[in-house]
């Protein structure tokens, strides 16, 4: 019997895994095609798995632009869901942005 292929339909581009894929490459190699850096960062920071949040943090540490929305997403990293290392890096990045804002 052949398995019927179904494709998942995403309600918004922010729900699609394609939006976070650029995070797997260094920020310096990012070129805005289908989304901008902020949208990619926010999607990564809000993704339900730590992997994407950590890659988004790496982008921030590599110089990706941070604004109030990104800083708020950094501060909102779930305290129990992610490792202490990721939470501390996120808090440090948010604190740095807040001190420069």
LINTA-V11586 format. One record per helix or strand of 2 or more residues. SS is the DSSP state (@ for helix, = for strand). FROM is the first residue (numbers start at 0). LEN is the number of residues. If there is no record, write none. Layout:
ss = (SS/SS)
from = (FROM/FROM)
len = (LEN/LEN)
This chain:
ss = (@/@/@/@/@/@/@)
from = (12/16/26/36/49/67/83)
len = (3/8/3/10/12/8/17)
